[in-house]
Amino acid sequence: MQLRLVIPAFLALTTGLALVAAPAQAAPPIPGEVDGSTQPIFGGTNSLTCAWPSAVSMGGCSGTLVHPEVVIYAAHCGGNYDQIYLGERTNGAARTVATEYCKLNPDYGAGIPGTDHAFCKLAEPVTDVPIVPILMGCETSVLTPGREVVVVGFGTADIEPTNGAKSEVYTTLNGINNNEANIGGGGEDACFGDSGGPAFVKLPTEAGADGSWRVFGIVSYGSQDCSGPSFYSLMHVGMPWFESELAADGIDLTPCTDSEGNWAPTPLCQGFPLDPGTPYGSWANGCSEGAPLSEASQLCGPAFEPEFEPPVVTIVDPPDGSSYATEGAGAVEVTFTAEAEDPGSGIRELRLQLEGEDIPNNALTGPPWEWTLNLPPGGYAFNALAVDWSDNEASSDYVTVGVDEPAPEPPPEEPLPTSDDEAGADFGIDDGQGCACALEDGAPARGLALLALVGLLGIRRRRVR
């Protein structure tokens, strides 16, 4: 009998049917290399070393590396993870990576079907492992009954090792209902500890597809005896929530589309694994040496092509010449809002600048184009610099503001872009700890102002993948 476990995580864990294992750290270490045995593991096999390298262990659950800084898994697994494990086993993992924080989709706790979504933001990026991208947009049309899919996880198995080793099973998508995929059956199934792990699908080679792979499913719940089928929440359904939560960290999970699945390719919409189930290289090089990768994708629209028309950007608020009073508070909060468009390749990022020089750590990669700064007394001239995906740049006009004094006249020269490092050097900034010197007698120190901006910054920012 199947029981829908779209209920709070603590109750799901007590039923025994959500596919969560006891923490794998409690098991004895598993020595040696995984040998790729073909004995049945609920219809599958142990994974060879470096096969499916983006499938990870959470320690008790499984997950998927979908971005150098993000692992997606299941909300019913909870959020108490301080590290994730890459490799073919949890104990004796090839790599251990610390997490910065983990978040659970609140819709799952509210009992909404198909929302068993969670993610962990990693403390350091994993840059050398080939990442299978998330199925998005028109690509989801491949999710048809009878489609072959691959389920990977670190859960309970009926072969040795019985728990904590990466296993895989090629099985069948039975259908989709209530934003959940029904997968497997007849002894082909995920099991306890596979919760949160991935379901992969290969794009067909016809109709412009290149045969590269995508990840689409998150193991949610299944049968008590692990004979199948199991049910999977869909990553693309959770994408608006994932990207809204990750926006503050500047992370974009969808290099080919926006968060709603609309085709919007960037230069990163290419280089996807063509054969992630076959071992390439070793964990010393991220299992990537010699791995075949795709060309620029054009399945859902034209492939990305550079163009030469610069973007258009304007600061629309506050108005030029605005004045503010600190009223003895030492600083005043001011929100800058910009409008930007680029009909060619699209906006890659917007950066707020002070007199044509970058304010560190403020790049935005998607709307709302807003920056909230705490400005100490002084006169300022801000501009916004827009960069499109073809590396064309354009700057807005200056907007001047005064804090406890009238707004100054705009600088005589047009703003010019510089790097964060150059700006920090100009303003006496060293990782937010350096000195600041006045530009001239009686004038506010721009370095001091930037120190205040960096130290008190309240920026909503996003950066490119």
C-alpha positions in Angstrom: 0.0 0.0 0.0 1.3 3.5 -0.9 0.9 6.3 1.5 1.2 9.9 0.4 3.8 11.6 2.6 3.1 15.2 1.8 3.1 16.0 5.5 5.5 17.6 7.9 9.0 16.0 7.9 8.9 14.8 11.5 5.8 12.7 10.7 7.1 11.4 7.4 10.2 10.1 9.2 8.1 8.2 11.7 6.0 6.4 9.1 9.1 4.6 7.7 7.8 5.1 4.1 9.7 8.3 3.3 13.0 7.0 1.9 15.2 8.3 4.6 18.0 6.2 6.1 19.6 6.4 9.5 22.8 8.6 9.3 25.3 6.7 7.2 28.1 7.9 9.4 26.9 5.3 11.9 27.8 2.5 9.6 31.3 0.9 9.6 33.7 2.3 7.0 33.6 0.6 3.6 37.2 0.0 2.4 38.3 -0.4 -1.2 36.9 0.7 -4.5 33.4 0.1 -5.7 33.6 -2.7 -8.3 30.5 -2.0 -10.3 28.9 -5.4 -9.5 25.9 -6.4 -11.6 24.1 -8.2 -8.9 20.6 -6.9 -8.4 20.2 -3.8 -6.1 16.5 -3.4 -6.4 17.0 -4.0 -10.1 20.2 -2.0 -10.4 24.0 -2.0 -9.8 26.6 -0.4 -7.7 28.0 2.7 -9.5 31.5 2.6 -10.9 34.0 5.1 -9.5 33.4 8.5 -11.1 30.0 7.5 -12.6 27.2 10.0 -11.9 29.6 12.3 -10.1 27.0 15.0 -9.4 25.0 12.5 -7.3 26.0 13.2 -3.7 25.4 11.8 -0.2 24.0 14.0 2.5 24.6 11.4 5.2 21.3 9.6 5.7 19.8 11.1 2.5 21.0 11.6 -1.0 21.2 14.8 -3.2 22.3 16.3 -6.4 25.0 18.9 -7.2 23.1 21.1 -9.6 25.5 24.1 -9.5 29.0 24.5 -8.1 27.6 26.0 -4.9 24.2 24.2 -4.6 23.0 20.7 -3.7 19.2 20.0 -4.2 17.6 17.3 -2.1 14.2 16.5 -0.3 12.6 18.7 2.3 11.5 15.7 4.3 15.1 14.9 5.0 15.3 18.1 7.2 17.8 20.9 7.1 20.5 19.8 9.6 23.4 19.2 7.3 26.8 20.7 7.8 28.5 18.8 5.0 27.9 16.7 1.9 29.9 13.8 0.5 31.1 13.3 -3.1 32.3 10.0 -4.3 31.0 6.4 -4.3 30.3 6.1 -0.6 29.5 8.2 2.5 32.2 6.7 4.7 35.5 7.1 3.0 34.1 9.7 0.6 36.3 11.0 -2.2 35.6 14.6 -1.0 33.7 16.3 1.9 32.4 19.8 1.3 31.0 22.0 4.1 27.6 23.7 3.7 26.9 27.3 4.5 23.2 26.8 5.1 20.2 24.6 4.0 16.6 25.6 3.4 13.3 23.7 3.1 10.4 24.6 0.8 7.7 25.9 3.1 5.0 24.6 0.7 6.1 21.1 1.6 5.4 21.7 5.3 2.0 23.1 4.2 1.1 19.8 2.6 1.2 20.8 -1.0 1.9 17.9 -3.3 5.1 17.8 -5.4 6.9 20.3 -3.2 9.4 18.0 -1.4 12.2 20.5 -2.3 15.2 21.5 -0.3 18.7 22.8 -1.0 22.0 23.4 0.7 24.3 26.3 -0.3 27.9 25.1 -0.1 30.6 27.0 1.7 33.0 26.6 -1.2 32.2 25.9 -4.9 32.9 22.6 -6.5 34.3 23.8 -9.9 35.7 20.7 -11.5 32.9 18.1 -11.4 30.7 17.9 -14.6 27.2 19.0 -13.5 24.1 17.7 -15.2 21.8 20.7 -15.6 18.1 20.8 -14.5 15.5 19.9 -17.0 13.6 23.1 -17.9 11.2 24.7 -20.3 10.4 22.8 -23.5 12.8 20.0 -22.4 10.2 18.7 -20.0 8.3 17.4 -23.0 10.6 14.3 -22.7 8.8 13.3 -19.5 6.4 10.9 -21.2 5.2 7.5 -19.9 7.7 4.7 -20.9 10.7 7.0 -21.0 13.9 5.4 -19.7 15.3 7.2 -16.7 18.2 6.6 -14.2 17.8 6.8 -10.5 21.0 7.2 -8.4 21.4 7.2 -4.6 23.3 6.1 -1.5 20.5 4.2 0.2 19.7 0.7 1.4 20.5 -2.1 -1.1 20.2 -5.9 -1.1 23.8 -6.5 -2.1 27.1 -5.6 -0.4 27.7 -2.9 0.7 24.1 -2.7 1.9 24.1 1.0 2.8 26.0 4.2 2.1 27.4 3.2 -1.4 26.3 4.9 -4.6 24.0 2.7 -6.7 22.0 3.2 -9.9 19.1 1.7 -11.6 17.9 2.2 -15.2 14.1 2.1 -15.0 10.9 3.6 -16.5 8.9 6.8 -16.0 5.4 5.6 -15.5 3.8 9.1 -15.6 3.4 12.4 -13.8 0.5 13.5 -11.6 0.2 16.3 -9.0 3.6 17.6 -10.0 5.1 14.2 -9.0 6.9 11.7 -11.2 5.9 8.0 -10.7 9.0 6.0 -11.5 10.0 2.3 -11.4 8.3 -0.8 -10.1 8.6 -4.6 -10.5 11.7 -4.6 -8.2 13.3 -1.5 -9.8 13.2 1.1 -7.1 14.8 3.6 -4.8 15.0 2.7 -1.1 15.6 4.1 2.3 18.5 6.6 2.2 17.9 7.4 -1.5 15.5 10.2 -0.4 16.5 13.4 -2.1 18.5 11.7 -4.7 18.3 12.4 -8.4 16.4 11.0 -11.4 18.2 11.6 -14.7 16.9 11.5 -18.2 18.7 11.7 -21.6 17.5 14.1 -24.2 16.8 12.5 -27.5 19.1 13.2 -30.4 16.3 14.1 -32.8 14.6 17.5 -33.2 17.7 19.6 -32.4 18.5 17.8 -29.1 22.1 16.8 -28.6 21.7 13.6 -26.5 23.0 15.3 -23.3 21.5 14.5 -19.9 19.3 16.4 -17.5 18.3 15.9 -13.9 14.6 16.3 -13.1 13.5 14.3 -10.1 13.9 14.3 -6.3 13.2 11.0 -4.5 10.3 11.7 -2.1 8.5 8.5 -1.0 7.8 5.0 -2.0 6.8 1.5 -0.9 7.9 -0.2 2.3 9.5 -3.1 0.6 11.4 -0.9 -2.0 9.8 -2.9 -4.9 8.4 0.3 -6.5 7.2 2.5 -7.8 8.5 5.6 -6.0 7.4 9.2 -6.3 9.6 12.1 -7.1 9.1 15.9 -6.7 10.1 17.8 -9.9 13.0 20.2 -9.8 11.6 22.5 -12.5 8.4 22.9 -10.5 10.4 24.2 -7.6 12.6 26.5 -9.6 10.9 29.8 -8.8 11.3 29.0 -5.1 15.0 27.8 -5.5 16.0 30.8 -7.5 14.2 33.3 -5.3 15.9 31.9 -2.2 19.3 31.9 -3.9 19.0 35.3 -5.5 20.7 37.0 -2.5 23.8 34.8 -3.1 23.8 35.6 -6.8 23.2 32.1 -8.0 21.5 31.2 -11.2 20.5 27.5 -11.6 19.1 27.9 -15.2 21.8 28.8 -17.8 19.4 28.2 -20.7 16.1 29.6 -19.4 14.6 31.9 -16.9 13.2 30.5 -13.6 9.8 30.0 -15.4 11.3 27.9 -18.2 11.3 30.6 -20.9 14.1 30.1 -23.4 16.9 32.7 -22.5 20.2 31.0 -23.3 23.5 32.4 -22.0 27.0 31.4 -23.0 26.8 28.9 -20.2 24.0 27.0 -22.0 26.5 24.4 -23.3 29.2 22.0 -22.1 26.7 19.6 -20.5 27.7 15.9 -19.9 26.9 13.5 -22.8 27.8 10.4 -20.8 27.7 11.0 -17.0 27.1 7.3 -16.2 30.5 6.4 -17.7 33.6 7.0 -15.5 36.1 9.6 -16.8 39.2 10.6 -15.0 39.4 10.3 -11.3 38.2 12.3 -8.2 41.6 14.0 -8.3 40.4 15.9 -11.4 36.7 15.9 -10.5 35.9 12.9 -12.7 36.1 15.2 -15.7 39.2 14.3 -17.7 38.1 13.4 -21.2 34.4 13.5 -20.4 32.5 14.4 -23.6 30.4 17.6 -23.4 27.6 19.1 -25.5 27.8 22.0 -27.9 25.6 25.1 -27.4 22.0 24.0 -26.8 19.3 24.9 -29.3 16.6 22.4 -28.4 14.1 25.1 -27.3 15.2 28.0 -29.4 18.3 29.5 -31.2 21.6 28.8 -29.6 23.3 31.7 -27.9 25.2 34.0 -30.4 27.2 37.1 -29.5 26.0 40.5 -30.8 27.4 44.0 -30.7 24.5 46.3 -29.6 25.1 47.7 -26.1 22.4 47.5 -23.4 20.4 50.5 -22.2 20.4 51.3 -18.4 18.8 54.1 -16.4 18.7 54.8 -12.6 15.0 55.7 -12.1 15.1 56.3 -8.3 16.1 58.3 -6.4 15.8 61.4 -8.6 18.9 63.2 -9.5 19.7 65.9 -7.0 18.0 64.2 -4.0 18.9 65.2 -0.5 18.6 63.1 2.7 19.1 63.8 6.4 20.7 61.4 8.9 19.0 63.1 11.8 21.9 62.2 14.0 21.9 58.5 13.0 25.3 58.6 11.3 24.0 57.2 8.0 20.7 57.1 6.0 19.4 54.2 4.0 18.9 54.9 0.3 17.5 52.4 -2.2 18.7 52.8 -5.8 16.5 51.3 -8.5 17.5 50.9 -12.2 15.8 49.9 -15.4 17.8 47.9 -18.0 17.2 46.1 -21.2 19.1 44.4 -24.0 17.1 43.0 -26.8 20.1 41.2 -28.2 21.9 38.7 -25.9 20.2 39.9 -22.7 21.5 41.5 -19.5 24.3 39.5 -17.8 24.8 41.8 -14.8 24.2 45.3 -13.5 26.7 47.0 -11.1 26.2 50.1 -9.1 29.2 52.5 -9.3 30.4 55.5 -7.4 31.7 58.1 -9.8 32.3 55.4 -12.4 34.1 53.0 -10.1 32.7 49.7 -8.9 31.3 49.4 -5.4 32.6 45.9 -4.4 30.2 42.9 -4.2 27.1 44.5 -5.7 26.6 42.8 -9.1 23.0 41.8 -9.9 22.2 39.2 -12.5 18.4 39.6 -12.6 15.6 42.0 -11.6 14.7 43.6 -9.4 17.6 45.9 -10.2 17.9 47.4 -6.7 20.7 48.3 -4.3 20.1 49.5 -0.7 23.0 51.4 0.8 23.7 53.1 4.1 25.1 56.5 3.2 27.1 58.6 5.7 27.1 62.4 5.4 28.5 63.7 2.1 27.8 64.3 -1.6 27.7 61.4 -4.0 27.4 60.7 -7.7 26.2 57.2 -8.6 25.8 55.4 -12.0 24.8 51.9 -13.0 26.9 49.9 -15.4 25.1 47.2 -17.5 26.9 44.3 -19.2 25.2 42.0 -21.6 26.0 38.3 -22.4 28.1 39.4 -25.4 30.3 41.6 -23.1 28.9 44.9 -24.4 28.8 47.5 -21.7 26.8 50.7 -21.2 26.5 53.2 -18.3 23.6 55.2 -17.0 23.8 58.9 -16.5 25.0 60.1 -13.0 22.4 60.4 -10.2 23.7 62.8 -7.5 22.5 62.6 -3.9 23.5 64.6 -0.8 23.4 63.4 2.8 23.2 66.2 5.4 24.2 68.6 2.6 23.0 69.6 -0.9 23.6 67.1 -3.8 26.8 67.9 -5.7 27.1 68.7 -9.4 27.7 65.6 -11.4 31.4 64.8 -12.4 32.4 66.4 -15.7 33.5 63.1 -17.2 31.4 60.1 -18.3 31.6 57.2 -15.9 34.1 54.5 -16.8 34.1 50.9 -15.6 36.8 49.5 -13.4 37.3 46.3 -11.6 36.4 45.7 -7.9 40.1 45.4 -7.2 40.9 48.7 -8.8 38.1 50.4 -7.0 39.3 49.0 -3.7 42.9 50.2 -4.4 41.7 53.7 -5.4 39.6 54.1 -2.2 42.1 52.5 0.2 40.0 49.4 0.6 41.6 46.0 1.4 38.9 43.4 1.7 36.8 45.9 3.6 39.5 46.5 6.2 41.7 49.2 4.6 42.1 52.9 5.2 40.3 55.8 3.5 41.7 59.2 2.7 40.0 62.5 1.9 40.1 63.5 -1.7 40.7 67.2 -0.9 40.5 69.5 2.1 36.9 69.9 3.3 35.6 67.2 0.9 34.1 64.0 2.2 36.4 61.0 1.9 35.2 58.8 -0.9 37.2 55.9 0.6 35.4 56.4 3.9 32.1 56.5 2.1 32.9 53.2 0.3 33.9 51.6 3.6 30.6 52.5 4.9 28.9 51.2 1.8 30.7 47.9 2.0 30.4 47.5 5.8 26.8 48.5 6.0 25.6 47.2 2.6 22.1 45.9 2.4 22.2 44.7 -1.2 20.0 42.1 -2.8 22.4 40.8 -5.3 22.8 38.0 -7.8 25.8 36.8 -9.7 26.3 34.7 -12.8 26.6 31.0 -12.7 
